[in-house]
Amino acid sequence: MIKLENENRKKVFCLILQGYSPAEIPEELGISKKAVERFKYDILEILTLEINVTNNRFR
């Protein structure tokens, strides 16, 4: 399972939560747009897995 261990991945996640646009995040962090898209995909996967685990606990 992918985790938010990578510092840039954590920063991307925080900036998304703060409402930064996809164009602003690479500028803010000094990373490529492709890296941001990859991190966003990883974050979505993490959240989806966590939601599924939580839902299974309450069945």
N, CA, C and O atoms as CSV, one atom per row, in Angstrom:
chain,resi,resn,atom,element,x,y,z
A,1,MET,N,N,0.829,-1.180,0.000
A,1,MET,CA,C,0.000,0.000,0.000
A,1,MET,C,C,0.880,1.252,0.000
A,1,MET,O,O,1.921,1.287,0.657
A,2,ILE,N,N,0.467,2.253,-0.723
A,2,ILE,CA,C,1.189,3.517,-0.787
A,2,ILE,C,C,0.851,4.324,0.466
A,2,ILE,O,O,-0.295,4.341,0.915
A,3,LYS,N,N,1.859,4.987,1.021
A,3,LYS,CA,C,1.637,5.823,2.194
A,3,LYS,C,C,2.127,7.235,1.913
A,3,LYS,O,O,2.837,7.482,0.939
A,4,LEU,N,N,1.735,8.153,2.782
A,4,LEU,CA,C,2.158,9.547,2.628
A,4,LEU,C,C,3.516,9.773,3.272
A,4,LEU,O,O,3.705,10.761,3.982
A,5,GLU,N,N,4.463,8.873,3.034
A,5,GLU,CA,C,5.789,8.986,3.632
A,5,GLU,C,C,6.664,9.992,2.902
A,5,GLU,O,O,7.540,10.609,3.508
A,6,ASN,N,N,6.437,10.159,1.627
A,6,ASN,CA,C,7.216,11.097,0.828
A,6,ASN,C,C,6.830,12.535,1.210
A,6,ASN,O,O,5.648,12.879,1.220
A,7,GLU,N,N,7.809,13.353,1.516
A,7,GLU,CA,C,7.545,14.727,1.985
A,7,GLU,C,C,6.792,15.554,0.945
A,7,GLU,O,O,5.879,16.299,1.301
A,8,ASN,N,N,7.156,15.437,-0.332
A,8,ASN,CA,C,6.441,16.179,-1.370
A,8,ASN,C,C,5.005,15.697,-1.502
A,8,ASN,O,O,4.106,16.498,-1.756
A,9,ARG,N,N,4.777,14.402,-1.332
A,9,ARG,CA,C,3.414,13.858,-1.397
A,9,ARG,C,C,2.573,14.458,-0.267
A,9,ARG,O,O,1.411,14.809,-0.473
A,10,LYS,N,N,3.158,14.573,0.918
A,10,LYS,CA,C,2.449,15.189,2.046
A,10,LYS,C,C,2.130,16.649,1.743
A,10,LYS,O,O,1.031,17.127,2.022
A,11,LYS,N,N,3.109,17.353,1.168
A,11,LYS,CA,C,2.906,18.769,0.855
A,11,LYS,C,C,1.822,18.945,-0.205
A,11,LYS,O,O,0.993,19.849,-0.099
A,12,VAL,N,N,1.823,18.085,-1.231
A,12,VAL,CA,C,0.787,18.143,-2.263
A,12,VAL,C,C,-0.578,17.935,-1.624
A,12,VAL,O,O,-1.518,18.674,-1.919
A,13,PHE,N,N,-0.696,16.948,-0.761
A,13,PHE,CA,C,-1.956,16.660,-0.084
A,13,PHE,C,C,-2.432,17.880,0.711
A,13,PHE,O,O,-3.603,18.251,0.634
A,14,CYS,N,N,-1.541,18.493,1.462
A,14,CYS,CA,C,-1.893,19.676,2.261
A,14,CYS,C,C,-2.325,20.838,1.378
A,14,CYS,O,O,-3.292,21.534,1.690
A,15,LEU,N,N,-1.617,21.046,0.286
A,15,LEU,CA,C,-1.981,22.143,-0.620
A,15,LEU,C,C,-3.330,21.897,-1.288
A,15,LEU,O,O,-4.103,22.834,-1.485
A,16,ILE,N,N,-3.616,20.653,-1.634
A,16,ILE,CA,C,-4.930,20.315,-2.199
A,16,ILE,C,C,-6.018,20.655,-1.182
A,16,ILE,O,O,-7.032,21.264,-1.525
A,17,LEU,N,N,-5.799,20.258,0.064
A,17,LEU,CA,C,-6.783,20.539,1.111
A,17,LEU,C,C,-6.957,22.041,1.347
A,17,LEU,O,O,-8.030,22.490,1.749
A,18,GLN,N,N,-5.911,22.803,1.099
A,18,GLN,CA,C,-5.972,24.257,1.275
A,18,GLN,C,C,-6.590,24.966,0.071
A,18,GLN,O,O,-6.777,26.182,0.091
A,19,GLY,N,N,-6.905,24.203,-0.976
A,19,GLY,CA,C,-7.585,24.769,-2.131
A,19,GLY,C,C,-6.691,25.252,-3.249
A,19,GLY,O,O,-7.148,25.963,-4.143
A,20,TYR,N,N,-5.413,24.875,-3.214
A,20,TYR,CA,C,-4.515,25.262,-4.308
A,20,TYR,C,C,-4.957,24.563,-5.595
A,20,TYR,O,O,-5.423,23.424,-5.570
A,21,SER,N,N,-4.804,25.259,-6.703
A,21,SER,CA,C,-5.156,24.673,-8.001
A,21,SER,C,C,-4.027,23.772,-8.481
A,21,SER,O,O,-2.895,23.880,-8.009
A,22,PRO,N,N,-4.341,22.872,-9.433
A,22,PRO,CA,C,-3.293,22.005,-9.989
A,22,PRO,C,C,-2.137,22.786,-10.621
A,22,PRO,O,O,-1.012,22.288,-10.672
A,23,ALA,N,N,-2.400,23.987,-11.096
A,23,ALA,CA,C,-1.333,24.807,-11.691
A,23,ALA,C,C,-0.468,25.473,-10.621
A,23,ALA,O,O,0.716,25.725,-10.847
A,24,GLU,N,N,-1.054,25.758,-9.459
A,24,GLU,CA,C,-0.318,26.445,-8.395
A,24,GLU,C,C,0.622,25.515,-7.625
A,24,GLU,O,O,1.674,25.946,-7.154
A,25,ILE,N,N,0.249,24.257,-7.497
A,25,ILE,CA,C,1.020,23.329,-6.661
A,25,ILE,C,C,2.444,23.122,-7.178
A,25,ILE,O,O,3.381,23.208,-6.385
A,26,PRO,N,N,2.653,22.852,-8.475
A,26,PRO,CA,C,4.038,22.694,-8.945
A,26,PRO,C,C,4.877,23.954,-8.737
A,26,PRO,O,O,6.062,23.873,-8.414
A,27,GLU,N,N,4.260,25.107,-8.924
A,27,GLU,CA,C,4.979,26.368,-8.720
A,27,GLU,C,C,5.373,26.530,-7.249
A,27,GLU,O,O,6.487,26.953,-6.941
A,28,GLU,N,N,4.460,26.194,-6.357
A,28,GLU,CA,C,4.695,26.344,-4.923
A,28,GLU,C,C,5.816,25.414,-4.441
A,28,GLU,O,O,6.644,25.806,-3.619
A,29,LEU,N,N,5.832,24.182,-4.960
A,29,LEU,CA,C,6.784,23.180,-4.474
A,29,LEU,C,C,8.036,23.038,-5.338
A,29,LEU,O,O,9.009,22.407,-4.925
A,30,GLY,N,N,8.014,23.617,-6.526
A,30,GLY,CA,C,9.166,23.485,-7.414
A,30,GLY,C,C,9.320,22.089,-7.985
A,30,GLY,O,O,10.436,21.613,-8.197
A,31,ILE,N,N,8.185,21.428,-8.237
A,31,ILE,CA,C,8.201,20.087,-8.833
A,31,ILE,C,C,7.380,20.128,-10.118
A,31,ILE,O,O,6.676,21.103,-10.382
A,32,SER,N,N,7.473,19.081,-10.904
A,32,SER,CA,C,6.778,19.059,-12.193
A,32,SER,C,C,5.274,18.813,-12.021
A,32,SER,O,O,4.819,18.264,-11.017
A,33,LYS,N,N,4.530,19.239,-13.035
A,33,LYS,CA,C,3.093,18.978,-13.053
A,33,LYS,C,C,2.821,17.474,-13.062
A,33,LYS,O,O,1.862,17.001,-12.452
A,34,LYS,N,N,3.671,16.739,-13.757
A,34,LYS,CA,C,3.513,15.284,-13.828
A,34,LYS,C,C,3.674,14.656,-12.436
A,34,LYS,O,O,2.937,13.737,-12.081
A,35,ALA,N,N,4.629,15.149,-11.657
A,35,ALA,CA,C,4.828,14.640,-10.292
A,35,ALA,C,C,3.597,14.921,-9.437
A,35,ALA,O,O,3.163,14.071,-8.659
A,36,VAL,N,N,3.038,16.120,-9.589
A,36,VAL,CA,C,1.828,16.465,-8.832
A,36,VAL,C,C,0.686,15.538,-9.208
A,36,VAL,O,O,-0.029,15.052,-8.331
A,37,GLU,N,N,0.503,15.286,-10.493
A,37,GLU,CA,C,-0.553,14.373,-10.937
A,37,GLU,C,C,-0.340,12.965,-10.381
A,37,GLU,O,O,-1.294,12.308,-9.965
A,38,ARG,N,N,0.902,12.509,-10.374
A,38,ARG,CA,C,1.217,11.182,-9.827
A,38,ARG,C,C,0.906,11.137,-8.330
A,38,ARG,O,O,0.325,10.168,-7.842
A,39,PHE,N,N,1.292,12.184,-7.607
A,39,PHE,CA,C,1.014,12.243,-6.170
A,39,PHE,C,C,-0.487,12.290,-5.911
A,39,PHE,O,O,-0.978,11.650,-4.981
A,40,LYS,N,N,-1.220,13.050,-6.733
A,40,LYS,CA,C,-2.678,13.113,-6.569
A,40,LYS,C,C,-3.302,11.737,-6.771
A,40,LYS,O,O,-4.218,11.357,-6.042
A,41,TYR,N,N,-2.813,10.992,-7.755
A,41,TYR,CA,C,-3.298,9.633,-7.983
A,41,TYR,C,C,-3.001,8.749,-6.769
A,41,TYR,O,O,-3.857,7.985,-6.324
A,42,ASP,N,N,-1.778,8.859,-6.240
A,42,ASP,CA,C,-1.395,8.074,-5.060
A,42,ASP,C,C,-2.279,8.418,-3.862
A,42,ASP,O,O,-2.719,7.529,-3.133
A,43,ILE,N,N,-2.534,9.705,-3.665
A,43,ILE,CA,C,-3.366,10.155,-2.553
A,43,ILE,C,C,-4.785,9.618,-2.689
A,43,ILE,O,O,-5.374,9.160,-1.710
A,44,LEU,N,N,-5.330,9.673,-3.890
A,44,LEU,CA,C,-6.665,9.137,-4.138
A,44,LEU,C,C,-6.711,7.648,-3.817
A,44,LEU,O,O,-7.674,7.165,-3.222
A,45,GLU,N,N,-5.670,6.923,-4.211
A,45,GLU,CA,C,-5.601,5.487,-3.923
A,45,GLU,C,C,-5.568,5.231,-2.414
A,45,GLU,O,O,-6.255,4.341,-1.914
A,46,ILE,N,N,-4.773,6.009,-1.705
A,46,ILE,CA,C,-4.681,5.871,-0.246
A,46,ILE,C,C,-6.045,6.117,0.399
A,46,ILE,O,O,-6.497,5.331,1.232
A,47,LEU,N,N,-6.689,7.202,0.012
A,47,LEU,CA,C,-7.979,7.534,0.604
A,47,LEU,C,C,-9.042,6.490,0.286
A,47,LEU,O,O,-9.849,6.138,1.146
A,48,THR,N,N,-9.044,6.003,-0.937
A,48,THR,CA,C,-9.999,4.973,-1.335
A,48,THR,C,C,-9.804,3.708,-0.522
A,48,THR,O,O,-10.776,3.110,-0.060
A,49,LEU,N,N,-8.563,3.296,-0.342
A,49,LEU,CA,C,-8.283,2.100,0.452
A,49,LEU,C,C,-8.706,2.300,1.901
A,49,LEU,O,O,-9.275,1.391,2.506
A,50,GLU,N,N,-8.443,3.463,2.462
A,50,GLU,CA,C,-8.821,3.744,3.849
A,50,GLU,C,C,-10.336,3.741,4.021
A,50,GLU,O,O,-10.852,3.224,5.013
A,51,ILE,N,N,-11.043,4.314,3.061
A,51,ILE,CA,C,-12.507,4.329,3.122
A,51,ILE,C,C,-13.044,2.911,3.064
A,51,ILE,O,O,-13.963,2.564,3.805
A,52,ASN,N,N,-12.481,2.090,2.190
A,52,ASN,CA,C,-12.933,0.704,2.078
A,52,ASN,C,C,-12.679,-0.071,3.374
A,52,ASN,O,O,-13.527,-0.851,3.809
A,53,VAL,N,N,-11.520,0.142,3.986
A,53,VAL,CA,C,-11.207,-0.536,5.245
A,53,VAL,C,C,-12.171,-0.096,6.332
A,53,VAL,O,O,-12.679,-0.924,7.088
A,54,THR,N,N,-12.424,1.199,6.414
A,54,THR,CA,C,-13.337,1.728,7.428
A,54,THR,C,C,-14.742,1.214,7.215
A,54,THR,O,O,-15.411,0.840,8.178
A,55,ASN,N,N,-15.208,1.184,5.979
A,55,ASN,CA,C,-16.550,0.679,5.695
A,55,ASN,C,C,-16.690,-0.786,6.073
A,55,ASN,O,O,-17.738,-1.199,6.568
A,56,ASN,N,N,-15.656,-1.570,5.848
A,56,ASN,CA,C,-15.701,-2.987,6.187
A,56,ASN,C,C,-15.752,-3.218,7.693
A,56,ASN,O,O,-16.305,-4.222,8.143
A,57,ARG,N,N,-15.189,-2.314,8.469
A,57,ARG,CA,C,-15.210,-2.437,9.935
A,57,ARG,C,C,-16.619,-2.272,10.489
A,57,ARG,O,O,-16.952,-2.871,11.512
A,58,PHE,N,N,-17.448,-1.473,9.833
A,58,PHE,CA,C,-18.776,-1.148,10.343
A,58,PHE,C,C,-19.870,-2.021,9.750
A,58,PHE,O,O,-21.052,-1.721,9.919
A,59,ARG,N,N,-19.514,-3.059,9.083
A,59,ARG,CA,C,-20.544,-3.962,8.513
A,59,ARG,C,C,-20.920,-5.020,9.507
A,59,ARG,O,O,-21.765,-5.868,9.217
